[in-house]
Amino acid sequence: MTTSQRIDLGWLLDELVKGLTDAQSAVLLSTDGLLLGYSAGQERADAERFGAMASALHSLARSAGAHFQAGGVHQTVVELDEAVLFITAAGANACLALLASESADLGMIAYEMNQTVQRVGTHLAVDPRGGSQQP
């Protein structure tokens, strides 16, 4: 599915954020950083910045997997002083990223993100831009 054929999945991200007590915001992005959707309460510019950061972190994790011949990336978790950032692979060439407070139940967030991806994974796949496959 190309990005021009995408439906708005903001409702899905809103549902995910509202269903998790300590979740703050979520974005859906292509692995090359193109914003595909974002949860309510964010300005588009902030969501685009969030997507760019998530894309960079996911790319770094993919590079580590390739370098160490350890396979693909399923999830990246960054623990900050006052928040936790989750980035989960979400179909071909797509990622789901979520920011939660430091008091969040990490296992529950990982579980719910994976459930979300499994429920609608076919809608989350994105064709790579420029016709080249990502490693």
DSSP file (Angstrom, degrees, kcal/mol; ACC not computed):
  #  RESIDUE AA STRUCTURE BP1 BP2  ACC     N-H-->O    O-->H-N    N-H-->O    O-->H-N    TCO  KAPPA ALPHA  PHI   PSI    X-CA   Y-CA   Z-CA
    1    1 A M              0   0    0      0, 0.0   126,-1.3     0, 0.0     2,-0.2   0.000 360.0 360.0 360.0 130.5    0.0    0.0    0.0
    2    2 A T    >   -     0   0    0    124,-0.2     3,-1.5     1,-0.1     4,-0.3  -0.511 360.0-112.6 -87.5 160.7    1.4    3.4   -0.9
    3    3 A T  G >  S+     0   0    0      1,-0.3     3,-1.3   124,-0.2    -1,-0.1   0.800 114.9  63.6 -63.6 -27.8    1.2    6.4    1.4
    4    4 A S  G 3  S+     0   0    0      1,-0.3    -1,-0.3     0, 0.0     0, 0.0   0.720 103.2  49.9 -69.1 -18.7   -1.2    8.1   -1.1
    5    5 A Q  G <  S+     0   0    0     -3,-1.5    -1,-0.3     2,-0.1    -2,-0.2   0.396  86.6 123.5 -95.9   1.3   -3.7    5.3   -0.5
    6    6 A R    <   -     0   0    0     -3,-1.3     2,-0.3    -4,-0.3   118,-0.1  -0.264  53.4-140.1 -68.2 146.9   -3.5    5.5    3.3
    7    7 A I        -     0   0    0    116,-0.2     2,-0.5     1,-0.0    -1,-0.1  -0.672  38.1 -88.0 -95.4 161.0   -6.6    6.1    5.4
    8    8 A D        -     0   0    0     -2,-0.3     3,-0.3     1,-0.1    29,-0.1  -0.592  42.2-179.9 -72.5 119.2   -6.3    8.4    8.5
    9    9 A L    >>  +     0   0    0     -2,-0.5     4,-1.6    27,-0.4     3,-0.5   0.146  48.7 111.2-105.8  17.4   -5.3    6.2   11.4
   10   10 A G  H 3> S+     0   0    0      1,-0.2     4,-2.6     2,-0.2    30,-0.3   0.870  74.4  59.2 -57.2 -37.1   -5.3    9.0   14.0
   11   11 A W  H 3> S+     0   0    0     -3,-0.3     4,-2.3     1,-0.2    -1,-0.2   0.872 103.1  52.4 -59.2 -37.6   -8.3    7.4   15.6
   12   12 A L  H <> S+     0   0    0     -3,-0.5     4,-2.1     2,-0.2    -1,-0.2   0.904 110.8  46.1 -66.5 -41.7   -6.2    4.3   16.2
   13   13 A L  H  X S+     0   0    0     -4,-1.6     4,-2.5     2,-0.2    -2,-0.2   0.874 111.1  52.8 -69.2 -37.4   -3.4    6.2   17.9
   14   14 A D  H  X S+     0   0    0     -4,-2.6     4,-2.8     2,-0.2     5,-0.2   0.924 109.7  49.3 -61.1 -44.1   -6.0    8.2   20.0
   15   15 A E  H  X S+     0   0    0     -4,-2.3     4,-1.7     2,-0.2    -2,-0.2   0.902 111.5  49.1 -62.2 -42.2   -7.4    4.8   21.1
   16   16 A L  H  X S+     0   0    0     -4,-2.1     4,-0.6     2,-0.2    -2,-0.2   0.941 114.3  44.1 -62.9 -48.7   -4.0    3.5   22.0
   17   17 A V  H >< S+     0   0    0     -4,-2.5     3,-1.0     1,-0.2     6,-0.4   0.916 114.8  48.3 -65.1 -44.4   -3.0    6.6   24.0
   18   18 A K  H 3< S+     0   0    0     -4,-2.8    -1,-0.2     1,-0.2    -2,-0.2   0.808 107.7  56.9 -66.8 -28.8   -6.3    6.9   25.8
   19   19 A G  H 3< S+     0   0    0     -4,-1.7     2,-0.5    -5,-0.2    -1,-0.2   0.582  97.9  68.9 -80.2  -9.8   -6.3    3.1   26.7
   20   20 A L  S X< S-     0   0    0     -3,-1.0     3,-1.5    -4,-0.6    -1,-0.1  -0.950  76.5-143.6-115.6 119.8   -2.9    3.4   28.5
   21   21 A T  T 3  S+     0   0    0     -2,-0.5    -1,-0.1     1,-0.3    83,-0.1   0.839  96.8  31.1 -49.5 -47.3   -2.9    5.3   31.8
   22   22 A D  T 3  S+     0   0    0     79,-0.1    79,-2.5    83,-0.1    -1,-0.3   0.288  87.6 122.0-103.1  10.6    0.5    6.9   31.4
   23   23 A A  E <   +A  100   0A   0     -3,-1.5    77,-0.3    -6,-0.4     3,-0.1  -0.503  33.3 179.7 -73.0 142.3    0.7    7.3   27.6
   24   24 A Q  E     -     0   0A   0     75,-3.4     2,-0.3     1,-0.4    76,-0.2   0.779  57.5 -18.0-110.7 -44.5    1.2   10.8   26.4
   25   25 A S  E     -A   99   0A   0     74,-1.4    74,-2.7    -8,-0.0    -1,-0.4  -0.987  51.4-158.2-161.8 161.0    1.4   10.7   22.6
   26   26 A A  E     -A   98   0A   0     -2,-0.3    13,-2.4    72,-0.2     2,-0.3  -0.992   3.4-167.6-145.7 151.0    1.9    8.4   19.7
   27   27 A V  E     -AB  97  38A   0     70,-2.4    70,-2.9    -2,-0.3     2,-0.4  -0.981  13.1-147.3-136.3 151.2    2.9    8.7   16.0
   28   28 A L  E     +AB  96  37A   0      9,-2.8     8,-3.1    -2,-0.3     9,-1.5  -0.975  32.7 165.6-114.0 132.2    2.8    6.4   13.1
   29   29 A L  E     -AB  95  35A   0     66,-2.5    66,-3.0    -2,-0.4     6,-0.2  -0.961  39.8-108.0-145.2 157.9    5.7    6.8   10.6
   30   30 A S  E >   -A   94   0A   0      4,-2.4     3,-2.4    -2,-0.3    64,-0.3  -0.535  44.7-107.9 -77.9 157.9    7.4    5.3    7.7
   31   31 A T  T 3  S+     0   0    0     62,-1.8    63,-0.1     1,-0.3    28,-0.1   0.696 120.6  59.1 -64.6 -16.5   10.9    4.0    8.5
   32   32 A D  T 3  S-     0   0    0     61,-0.3    -1,-0.3     2,-0.1    62,-0.1   0.301 126.7 -97.3 -95.0  11.4   12.4    6.9    6.6
   33   33 A G  S <  S+     0   0    0     -3,-2.4     2,-0.4     1,-0.3    -2,-0.1   0.437  71.0 147.6  99.1   0.4   10.6    9.4    8.8
   34   34 A L        -     0   0    0     17,-0.1    -4,-2.4     1,-0.1     2,-0.3  -0.584  49.4-125.2 -73.0 122.6    7.5   10.3    6.9
   35   35 A L  E     +B   29   0A   0     -2,-0.4    -6,-0.2    -6,-0.2     3,-0.1  -0.524  34.3 172.0 -70.3 126.5    4.7   11.1    9.3
   36   36 A L  E     -     0   0A   0     -8,-3.1   -27,-0.4     1,-0.4     2,-0.3   0.607  63.1 -19.1-110.1 -19.8    1.6    8.9    8.6
   37   37 A G  E     -B   28   0A   0     -9,-1.5    -9,-2.8   -29,-0.1    -1,-0.4  -0.930  55.4-161.6-178.7 158.4   -0.6    9.7   11.6
   38   38 A Y  E     -B   27   0A   0     -2,-0.3   -11,-0.2   -11,-0.2   -24,-0.2  -0.995  26.4-102.7-153.3 154.5   -0.5   11.1   15.1
   39   39 A S    >   -     0   0    0    -13,-2.4     3,-0.8    -2,-0.3   -28,-0.1  -0.316  48.0 -89.0 -75.8 158.7   -2.6   11.1   18.2
   40   40 A A  T 3  S+     0   0    0    -30,-0.3    -1,-0.1     1,-0.2   -14,-0.1  -0.214 105.6  49.2 -62.4 155.2   -4.7   14.1   19.3
   41   41 A G  T 3  S+     0   0    0      1,-0.3     2,-0.4    -3,-0.1    -1,-0.2   0.415  88.9 101.8  93.9  -0.8   -3.1   16.8   21.5
   42   42 A Q  S <  S-     0   0    0     -3,-0.8    -1,-0.3    -4,-0.0     2,-0.2  -0.901  70.3-126.1-114.2 144.1   -0.1   17.2   19.4
   43   43 A E     >  -     0   0    0     -2,-0.4     4,-2.4     1,-0.1     3,-0.2  -0.607  30.4-116.8 -76.7 149.5    0.7   20.0   16.9
   44   44 A R  H  > S+     0   0    0      1,-0.2     4,-2.6    -2,-0.2     5,-0.2   0.895 115.4  54.4 -56.8 -41.1    1.6   18.6   13.5
   45   45 A A  H  > S+     0   0    0      1,-0.2     4,-1.9     2,-0.2    -1,-0.2   0.898 109.7  46.9 -61.7 -40.4    5.1   20.1   13.8
   46   46 A D  H  > S+     0   0    0     -3,-0.2     4,-2.5     2,-0.2    -1,-0.2   0.896 111.7  50.9 -67.3 -39.6    5.7   18.4   17.1
   47   47 A A  H  X S+     0   0    0     -4,-2.4     4,-2.6     2,-0.2    -2,-0.2   0.891 109.4  50.9 -64.7 -39.0    4.4   15.1   15.7
   48   48 A E  H  X S+     0   0    0     -4,-2.6     4,-2.2     2,-0.2    -1,-0.2   0.893 110.9  48.2 -65.1 -39.2    6.7   15.4   12.7
   49   49 A R  H  X S+     0   0    0     -4,-1.9     4,-2.4     2,-0.2    -2,-0.2   0.917 111.2  50.6 -65.9 -43.4    9.7   16.0   15.0
   50   50 A F  H  X S+     0   0    0     -4,-2.5     4,-2.6     1,-0.2    -2,-0.2   0.922 111.3  49.3 -58.2 -46.0    8.6   13.0   17.1
   51   51 A G  H  X S+     0   0    0     -4,-2.6     4,-2.5     1,-0.2    -2,-0.2   0.886 109.4  51.2 -62.3 -40.2    8.5   10.9   13.9
   52   52 A A  H  X S+     0   0    0     -4,-2.2     4,-2.1     2,-0.2    -1,-0.2   0.912 111.9  46.7 -65.0 -42.3   11.9   12.1   12.8
   53   53 A M  H  X S+     0   0    0     -4,-2.4     4,-2.5     2,-0.2    -2,-0.2   0.926 113.0  49.2 -64.8 -43.8   13.5   11.2   16.1
   54   54 A A  H  X S+     0   0    0     -4,-2.6     4,-2.6     1,-0.2     5,-0.2   0.898 110.3  51.5 -63.0 -40.1   11.7    7.8   16.1
   55   55 A S  H  X S+     0   0    0     -4,-2.5     4,-2.5     2,-0.2    -1,-0.2   0.914 110.1  49.1 -62.0 -43.4   12.9    7.1   12.6
   56   56 A A  H  X S+     0   0    0     -4,-2.1     4,-2.2     2,-0.2    -2,-0.2   0.918 113.1  46.3 -63.3 -44.2   16.5    7.9   13.5
   57   57 A L  H  X S+     0   0    0     -4,-2.5     4,-2.3     2,-0.2    -2,-0.2   0.908 113.3  49.0 -65.9 -41.3   16.4    5.7   16.6
   58   58 A H  H  X S+     0   0    0     -4,-2.6     4,-2.5     2,-0.2    -2,-0.2   0.899 111.0  50.9 -64.8 -39.4   14.8    2.8   14.6
   59   59 A S  H  X S+     0   0    0     -4,-2.5     4,-2.4     2,-0.2    -2,-0.2   0.909 109.0  50.7 -63.5 -42.4   17.4    3.2   11.9
   60   60 A L  H  X S+     0   0    0     -4,-2.2     4,-2.1     2,-0.2    -2,-0.2   0.908 110.8  48.9 -61.4 -42.5   20.2    3.1   14.4
   61   61 A A  H  X S+     0   0    0     -4,-2.3     4,-2.3     2,-0.2    -2,-0.2   0.898 109.9  51.5 -65.1 -40.1   18.7   -0.1   15.9
   62   62 A R  H  X S+     0   0    0     -4,-2.5     4,-2.3     1,-0.2    -2,-0.2   0.910 109.3  51.3 -61.3 -41.4   18.4   -1.6   12.4
   63   63 A S  H  X S+     0   0    0     -4,-2.4     4,-3.0     1,-0.2    -2,-0.2   0.894 109.0  50.3 -63.2 -40.2   22.1   -0.8   11.8
   64   64 A A  H  X S+     0   0    0     -4,-2.1     4,-2.5     2,-0.2     6,-0.2   0.920 110.1  50.4 -63.5 -43.1   23.1   -2.5   15.0
   65   65 A G  H  <>S+     0   0    0     -4,-2.3     5,-3.0     1,-0.2     6,-0.8   0.901 114.1  44.6 -61.1 -41.2   21.1   -5.6   14.1
   66   66 A A  H ><5S+     0   0    0     -4,-2.3     3,-1.1     3,-0.2    -2,-0.2   0.928 113.0  50.5 -68.9 -45.2   22.8   -5.7   10.7
   67   67 A H  H 3<5S+     0   0    0     -4,-3.0    -2,-0.2     1,-0.3    -1,-0.2   0.904 117.6  38.6 -60.0 -43.3   26.3   -5.0   12.1
   68   68 A F  T 3<5S-     0   0    0     -4,-2.5    -1,-0.3    -5,-0.2    -2,-0.2   0.346 107.8-123.9 -90.9   7.4   26.0   -7.7   14.7
   69   69 A Q  T < 5S+     0   0    0     -3,-1.1    -3,-0.2    -4,-0.2    -4,-0.1   0.909  70.3 134.3  49.8  47.0   24.2  -10.1   12.3
   70   70 A A      < -     0   0    0     -5,-3.0    -4,-0.2     1,-0.3     2,-0.1   0.316  60.2-118.3-109.4   5.1   21.4  -10.2   14.8
   71   71 A G        -     0   0    0     -6,-0.8    -1,-0.3    -9,-0.1    -3,-0.1  -0.400  49.8 -23.9  93.2-169.1   18.4   -9.8   12.6
   72   72 A G        -     0   0    0     -2,-0.1     2,-0.5     1,-0.1   -10,-0.0  -0.135  63.9-100.8 -78.7 173.5   15.7   -7.2   12.4
   73   73 A V        +     0   0    0      1,-0.2     3,-0.1   -15,-0.1    -1,-0.1  -0.825  32.0 173.3-100.1 130.7   14.4   -4.8   15.0
   74   74 A H  S    S-     0   0    0     -2,-0.5    15,-2.1     1,-0.4     2,-0.3   0.804  70.6  -5.8 -97.4 -44.8   11.1   -5.6   16.8
   75   75 A Q  E     -C   88   0A   0     13,-0.2     2,-0.4     2,-0.0    -1,-0.4  -0.993  51.5-157.1-155.2 143.6   11.2   -2.8   19.4
   76   76 A T  E     -C   87   0A   0     11,-2.8    11,-2.5    -2,-0.3     2,-0.4  -0.988  13.7-168.5-121.1 132.7   13.4    0.0   20.6
   77   77 A V  E     -C   86   0A   0     -2,-0.4     2,-0.5     9,-0.2     9,-0.2  -0.987   4.2-170.1-125.3 128.3   12.9    1.4   24.2
   78   78 A V  E     -C   85   0A   0      7,-2.7     7,-2.7    -2,-0.4     2,-0.6  -0.969  10.0-155.1-118.8 116.8   14.6    4.6   25.4
   79   79 A E  E     -C   84   0A   0     -2,-0.5     5,-0.2     5,-0.2     2,-0.2  -0.829  16.9-178.0 -95.2 119.7   14.3    5.3   29.1
   80   80 A L        -     0   0    0      3,-3.0     3,-0.2    -2,-0.6    -2,-0.0  -0.563  42.9 -97.1-106.2 172.5   14.6    8.9   29.9
   81   81 A D  S    S+     0   0    0      1,-0.2     3,-0.1    -2,-0.2    -1,-0.0   0.897 120.5  13.2 -57.1 -41.8   14.6   10.6   33.4
   82   82 A E  S    S+     0   0    0     19,-0.1    20,-0.9     1,-0.1     2,-0.3   0.235 129.5  29.5-124.3  13.2   10.9   11.5   33.1
   83   83 A A  E     - D   0 101A   0     18,-0.3    -3,-3.0    -3,-0.2     2,-0.4  -0.981  59.7-134.0-161.9 167.2    9.6    9.5   30.2
   84   84 A V  E     -CD  79 100A   0     16,-2.7    16,-2.6    -2,-0.3     2,-0.5  -1.000  15.9-154.1-131.8 133.2    9.9    6.3   28.2
   85   85 A L  E     -CD  78  99A   0     -7,-2.7    -7,-2.7    -2,-0.4     2,-0.4  -0.936   9.7-168.4-111.0 125.5    9.9    6.2   24.4
   86   86 A F  E     -CD  77  98A   0     12,-2.8    12,-2.4    -2,-0.5     2,-0.4  -0.929   5.7-174.4-112.5 136.1    8.8    3.0   22.6
   87   87 A I  E     -CD  76  97A   0    -11,-2.5   -11,-2.8    -2,-0.4     2,-0.4  -0.981   9.5-175.9-130.7 120.6    9.3    2.4   18.9
   88   88 A T  E     -CD  75  96A   0      8,-3.1     8,-2.7    -2,-0.4   -13,-0.2  -0.944  31.9-112.1-120.3 134.7    7.8   -0.8   17.5
   89   89 A A  E     - D   0  95A   0    -15,-2.1     6,-0.3    -2,-0.4     2,-0.1  -0.422  33.6-171.0 -58.9 136.3    8.1   -2.1   13.9
   90   90 A A        -     0   0    0      4,-2.9     5,-0.1     1,-0.5     2,-0.1  -0.508  50.7 -51.2-135.9  65.2    4.6   -1.9   12.4
   91   91 A G  S >  S-     0   0    0     -2,-0.1     3,-1.6    34,-0.1    -1,-0.5  -0.294 101.0 -19.9  91.5 177.2    4.5   -3.7    9.1
   92   92 A A  T 3  S-     0   0    0      1,-0.3    34,-3.2    29,-0.1     3,-0.1  -0.411 133.2 -11.8 -63.5 120.2    6.8   -3.3    6.2
   93   93 A N  T 3  S+     0   0    0     -2,-0.3   -62,-1.8     1,-0.2   -61,-0.3   0.762 113.4 106.3  63.4  29.8    8.7    0.0    6.3
   94   94 A A  E <   -A   30   0A   0     -3,-1.6    -4,-2.9   -64,-0.3     2,-0.3  -0.968  46.3-165.4-137.6 154.7    6.5    1.5    9.1
   95   95 A C  E     -AD  29  89A   0    -66,-3.0   -66,-2.5    -2,-0.3     2,-0.5  -0.969  12.9-147.5-136.8 151.6    6.9    2.2   12.8
   96   96 A L  E     -AD  28  88A   0     -8,-2.7    -8,-3.1    -2,-0.3     2,-0.4  -0.991  21.2-170.5-116.7 125.6    4.7    3.0   15.7
   97   97 A A  E     -AD  27  87A   0    -70,-2.9   -70,-2.4    -2,-0.5     2,-0.4  -0.941   4.7-177.0-121.4 142.0    6.2    5.2   18.4
   98   98 A L  E     -AD  26  86A   0    -12,-2.4   -12,-2.8    -2,-0.4     2,-0.5  -1.000  14.2-152.3-139.9 137.3    4.7    6.1   21.8
   99   99 A L  E     +AD  25  85A   0    -74,-2.7   -75,-3.4    -2,-0.4   -74,-1.4  -0.937  22.8 173.0-109.5 130.7    5.9    8.4   24.6
  100  100 A A  E     -AD  23  84A   0    -16,-2.6   -16,-2.7    -2,-0.5   -77,-0.2  -0.897  35.7 -93.7-132.5 161.6    4.8    7.6   28.1
  101  101 A S  E >   - D   0  83A   0    -79,-2.5     3,-1.9    -2,-0.3   -18,-0.3  -0.283  41.8-105.8 -70.4 162.6    5.6    8.9   31.6
  102  102 A E  T 3  S+     0   0    0    -20,-0.9   -19,-0.2     1,-0.3     4,-0.1   0.700 118.6  60.8 -64.7 -19.2    8.4    7.3   33.6
  103  103 A S  T 3  S+     0   0    0    -21,-0.2    -1,-0.3   -81,-0.1   -81,-0.1   0.388  80.0 124.9 -88.2   4.5    5.8    5.6   35.9
  104  104 A A  S <  S-     0   0    0     -3,-1.9     2,-1.1   -82,-0.2     3,-0.1  -0.230  73.8-110.1 -65.2 151.5    4.2    3.7   33.0
  105  105 A D     >  -     0   0    0      1,-0.2     4,-2.3     2,-0.1     5,-0.2  -0.744  32.6-163.4 -79.8 100.9    3.9   -0.1   33.0
  106  106 A L  H  > S+     0   0    0     -2,-1.1     4,-2.5     1,-0.2     5,-0.2   0.871  84.9  51.5 -60.3 -41.0    6.5   -0.9   30.4
  107  107 A G  H  > S+     0   0    0      1,-0.2     4,-2.4     2,-0.2    -1,-0.2   0.906 110.2  48.8 -62.9 -42.1    5.2   -4.4   29.8
  108  108 A M  H  > S+     0   0    0      2,-0.2     4,-2.9     1,-0.2     5,-0.2   0.906 111.7  49.1 -65.7 -41.9    1.6   -3.2   29.3
  109  109 A I  H  X S+     0   0    0     -4,-2.3     4,-2.6     2,-0.2     5,-0.2   0.943 112.2  47.7 -64.0 -46.7    2.7   -0.6   26.8
  110  110 A A  H  X S+     0   0    0     -4,-2.5     4,-2.2     1,-0.2    -2,-0.2   0.921 114.0  48.6 -58.7 -43.6    4.8   -3.0   24.8
  111  111 A Y  H  X S+     0   0    0     -4,-2.4     4,-2.5    -5,-0.2    -2,-0.2   0.943 112.7  46.1 -62.3 -49.3    1.9   -5.5   24.8
  112  112 A E  H  X S+     0   0    0     -4,-2.9     4,-2.4     1,-0.2    -1,-0.2   0.866 111.6  52.0 -65.3 -36.6   -0.7   -2.9   23.7
  113  113 A M  H  X S+     0   0    0     -4,-2.6     4,-2.3    -5,-0.2    -1,-0.2   0.933 111.8  46.4 -64.5 -44.1    1.5   -1.6   21.0
  114  114 A N  H  X S+     0   0    0     -4,-2.2     4,-2.5    -5,-0.2    -2,-0.2   0.878 111.3  51.9 -65.9 -37.2    2.1   -5.1   19.6
  115  115 A Q  H  X S+     0   0    0     -4,-2.5     4,-2.4     2,-0.2    -1,-0.2   0.912 109.4  50.4 -63.1 -42.0   -1.6   -5.8   19.8
  116  116 A T  H  X S+     0   0    0     -4,-2.4     4,-1.8     2,-0.2    -2,-0.2   0.925 111.3  48.0 -61.3 -45.5   -2.3   -2.6   17.9
  117  117 A V  H  X S+     0   0    0     -4,-2.3     4,-1.0     1,-0.2    -2,-0.2   0.914 112.9  48.1 -62.8 -43.2    0.2   -3.6   15.2
  118  118 A Q  H  < S+     0   0    0     -4,-2.5     3,-0.2     1,-0.2     4,-0.2   0.863 109.5  53.4 -67.3 -35.1   -1.2   -7.1   14.9
  119  119 A R  H  < S+     0   0    0     -4,-2.4    -1,-0.2     1,-0.2    -2,-0.2   0.888 130.9  12.3 -66.1 -38.8   -4.8   -5.9   14.7
  120  120 A V  H >X S+     0   0    0     -4,-1.8     3,-1.4    -5,-0.2     4,-0.7   0.080  84.1 128.2-129.1  23.9   -4.2   -3.5   11.8
  121  121 A G  H >X S+     0   0    0     -4,-1.0     3,-1.1     1,-0.3     4,-0.8   0.821  70.8  58.9 -55.0 -37.5   -0.7   -4.4   10.6
  122  122 A T  H 34 S+     0   0    0      1,-0.3     3,-0.3    -4,-0.2    -1,-0.3   0.806 105.4  50.9 -65.3 -26.9   -1.8   -4.8    6.9
  123  123 A H  H <4 S+     0   0    0     -3,-1.4    -1,-0.3     1,-0.2    -2,-0.2   0.622 105.5  58.3 -81.1 -13.2   -2.9   -1.2    6.9
  124  124 A L  H << S+     0   0    0     -3,-1.1    -2,-0.2    -4,-0.7    -1,-0.2   0.613  76.6 110.4 -94.1 -13.1    0.4    0.0    8.4
  125  125 A A     <  -     0   0    0     -4,-0.8     2,-0.4    -3,-0.3   -32,-0.2  -0.364  49.8-165.0 -65.1 141.3    2.7   -1.3    5.7
  126  126 A V        -     0   0    0    -34,-3.2  -124,-0.2    -2,-0.0   -95,-0.1  -0.992  20.5-123.1-131.1 134.0    4.3    1.4    3.5
  127  127 A D        -     0   0    0   -126,-1.3  -124,-0.2    -2,-0.4     2,-0.0  -0.563  41.2-105.5 -70.7 138.7    6.0    1.1    0.2
  128  128 A P    >   -     0   0    0      0, 0.0     3,-1.1     0, 0.0     2,-0.2  -0.374  35.2-112.8 -65.0 143.8    9.6    2.5    0.4
  129  129 A R  G >  S+     0   0    0      1,-0.2     3,-0.8     2,-0.1    -3,-0.0  -0.493  99.3  22.9 -73.3 146.6   10.1    5.8   -1.3
  130  130 A G  G 3  S-     0   0    0      1,-0.2    -1,-0.2    -2,-0.2     3,-0.1   0.526 118.9 -89.3  76.6   5.0   12.3    5.8   -4.3
  131  131 A G  G <  S+     0   0    0     -3,-1.1     2,-0.3     1,-0.2    -1,-0.2   0.494  91.1 123.9  74.8   3.7   11.6    2.1   -5.0
  132  132 A S    <   -     0   0    0     -3,-0.8     2,-0.3     1,-0.0    -1,-0.2  -0.768  59.3-124.0-100.6 145.7   14.5    0.9   -2.9
  133  133 A Q        -     0   0    0     -2,-0.3    -6,-0.0    -3,-0.1    -1,-0.0  -0.612  22.0-125.2 -83.4 143.5   14.2   -1.6    0.0
  134  134 A Q              0   0    0     -2,-0.3   -41,-0.1     1,-0.1    -1,-0.0  -0.598 360.0 360.0 -82.3 149.4   15.5   -0.7    3.4
  135  135 A P              0   0    0      0, 0.0    -1,-0.1     0, 0.0    -2,-0.0   0.519 360.0 360.0 -67.5 360.0   17.9   -3.1    5.0
